[in-house]
Amino acid sequence: MTLLEPKPSTVGSIDFVDRLAHFGDRIAMVDERGNHHGYDDLDRRVSVFAARLGRERRLVMVRVTNTLSSVVGYLGALRAGNVVLLTGENASIDAIVAVHDPDVIVDGSASDAPTIDVIRRSSRHDLHDDLALLLSTSGSTGSSKLVRLSHGNVASNAAAIAACLSLRADDRAITTLPMHYCFGLSILHSHLAVGASIALTSASVVDPCFWETVARARPTVLAAVPHTIELLDRVGFTDRDLPHLRALLQAGGRLDQDVVRRYADAGRHAGWDLYVMYGQTEATARMACLPPAYAKERPGAVGVAIAGGAFEIEPLEGCEPGIGEIVYTGPNVMMGYADQAADLALGHELDRLATGDIGRIAADGLLEIVGRRSDFLKLYGLRIDLAHVRNAVSEHFTDVHIDGDDDGITVALRPGKPSDVAEVGALVTSLVHLPSSAVTVAVIPDVPRLENGKVDRPALRSLVRSVAPQRADRHHGVAELYAKCLGVGPVESTDTFVELGGDSMSYVEVSIALEQLLEKLPSDWHHRTVGELEPLAGSHGAPRMPRVETNVVLRAIAIVLIVGNHAGLFLVPGGAHVLFAGAGFNFARFQLGSGSRWRSVGRLAVPSVLWISGAALLRDDFTLTHGILLHGWLDGEGRWIYWFVEALVQVLVVLALAFSIPLVRRAEQRAPFTFASGVLAVTLLPRFDILTLGSSHHALYRPHEIAWLFALGWAIARARTPIQRLALSAVAIIAVVDYFGDPTRETVVLIGLLLLTWAPQLPVPRVVNRVVGAVAGASLYVYLSHVQVYPEFDEPAIAVLVSLAFGVALWRIATPVLAKGEAAISRRVTAAAPSPHR
């Protein structure tokens, strides 16, 4: 079948978009499912989509995610000769749509093919022949101002970036950045220009799923903004074995010089190069690149201009000689801005770009940035146009001074209504779409001024920050919830639960609270950023029947079963063994990817040792061996009631030691499900008496005998397909049946395992939702304390209720105390640690 090709356009084109087929069956994309797509396949998909759009040149808004569908929609719209207005799936685009009125809207978030919403068949706009692409310039301010980029801008910048990075056809990048962000888009462009490939993923670098994709796709290029570097530090990136990695690219904001040196050193030892780069949307993407050889010796520089570009320093009043505004010239300088739809007809208005950044060119020819002009900030890798913010605020309030620097935005108000502080703060926060902690608001009766009568801006910023309420008082929504439950601060819009140190001990309380706050709790909430979760806050009301994570429900039920059995209320054993499998499930979710294994051991062991040791001092039925969690190995006589915490701590210690070995970490990162299945196979050897270890006395309570339950929970968390879940279900049935010698216990354990495997969430009536969360969150403290509580009551039902209430109260009291102790220890360790450059 012959494809319907778009009518040859009389306007310009972008060479790498038109010549995809030139690279034949060479891999172009590795999609979200891990499937490989050759350039010939990509070319076919792009041509089909271009034909669907038709021959009429129009303004096409394309909403993109990091998916193959988005790539096809974007490239297809360009190939059909349209002007593409690129936005993100969750971007605040109402103002852009209202002002620029696209003719067609393409949604690339669909899994199979992009969708088309035709507003009008013929464009109502006068589109300049050279115009190819429109990108937002103002970062997060929501301004309708767009950057107009020509076909030549896009093509020349892609070629120049490919040249300065020495990209080859055998290179492969992975999508660590959104495609609608100019840095992320330039990764796509530059790799397509040389026939290289892209591995597509929307997962964060702290998500184990991201590293599963890395293990499969083996990328050679990884791009990062400063926040990405912070996240990479949290997952021990420099310790990971990535023999395929060739280049780490950094742009989107200035890195601390010590961080640049540290990453340059790490790269030299690991075999990859650090490329520090400098760019702006107005220059299509990037303007300068620092050769890797200079990264360690010149960490404050951003390099030299890319091919075809040049820098000059425009003198500024008040600056030292040689320092001034950085001005760039080159073929990638934008055509100009588009403030309104009529501007789309304009031609090239610029031949040089005043960047708004202040810098100098050093004696060795390298460009250094020393500051920014006052009306443009770069926070969280995004450019903030303060002029736009001021104009928007002035429509609602008068006598407001808005300023900012690298530490955030400051707002000074004249005395007025008490509510003005909160209202202005909320307005500015909504305009910039940054966390509330980035905006400081205060009432300033007398604004400091210079001798010439102008506002003394540095003095005013300092004054606002000195008199404003503490930042913690201004947290709201998801950020406030995380700060309160995790005892951290400040919480930023780019943080996730896992990045903030959340683990299996804290996720119960947070997930239940989030379910109350959000309209719908996503299954991957723990890997989503605060900024992604905030818009889900229940604007339409929470559902009548909330759905709670199955692991939370099982934890609550299991601890009730444990206490009820011990108190004599009923006889339904098996709860503790379900908890043991749940512990393995949470180990995979929260500890493998976060580097928090030893911290999690401490959060379990410290309260256990303190409580059980105290009980040993006051009671005759416990000994020191119970207190140090080694009773099963050192004594084995007397009460085994604390066997669960002993076995779990011992298993976690063994795993923490194992994962301190780089070879083990690399093996798990490359094949997470296969690795977990291997651990499961080994731990099943004692279960089926293929391997005998230690005494058979109380075998059902010994860590090496029941480790298979932990490993099975681990593997369940790593399962990604129905086939894998079916296989694990079969293993669960075979392993559980006839293992305990008690049909009731086996039924309880098997139901728990199957629910964990097949039902991510369970409906829970709202009236008991909080109770379930509290009991599940306090399960460790209930388990520890119920042994001393329930014997004091003759009535079993009362004994159970009091034991649960006491454990919840103990949890509420102990958690913040232990968190403060952990923070104090962390500060001391950090202070005592030698500098890596000392």
ABEGO torsion letter per residue (X at the ends): XBBBBBBBBABBBBAAAAAAAAAEABBABBBAAGBBBBAAAAAAAAAAAAAAAEABBBBBBBBBBBBAAAAAAAAAAAAAGBBBBBBBAABBAAAAAAAAGBABBBBAABAABBBBBBABABBABBBBAABABBBBAAEAAGBABBBBBBAAAAAAAAAAAAAAAGBBAABBBBBABBAABAAAAAAAAAAAAAGBBBBBBABBAABAAAAAAAAAAGBABBBBBAAAAAAAAAAGAAABBBAABABBBBBGEBBBAAAAAAAAAAAAAAGBBBBBBBBBAAAGABABBBBAAAAAABAABAEBBBBGBBBBBBBBBGBBBGBBBBBBBEAABBAEBBABAAAAABBBABABBBAGBBBBBBAAGBBBBAEBBAABBBBGGBBBBAAAAAAAAAAABBGBBBBEBAAEBBBBBBBBBAAAAAAAAAAAAAAAGBBAAABBBBBBABBBBBAAGBBBAAAAAAAAAAABBBAAAABBEAAAAAAAAAGBOBBBAABBAAAAGBBAAAAAAAAAAAAAABABBBAAAAABBAAAAAAABBAAEBBABBBBBAAAAAAAAAAAAAAAAAAGABBBBGAAAAAAAAAAAAAAAAAAAAGAAAAAAAAAAAAAAAAAAAAAAABAABBAAAAAGAAAAAAGBEBAAAAAAAAAAAAAAAAAAAAABAAAAAAAAABAAAAAAAAAAAAAAAAAGABBBEBABGAAABAAAAAAAAAAAAAAAABABAAAAAAAAAAAAAAABGAAGBAAAAAAAAAAAAAAAABABBBBBAAAAAAAAAAAAAAAAAAAAAAAAAAABABAAAAAAAAAAAAAAAAAAAAAAAAAAAAAAAAAAAAABBBAAX
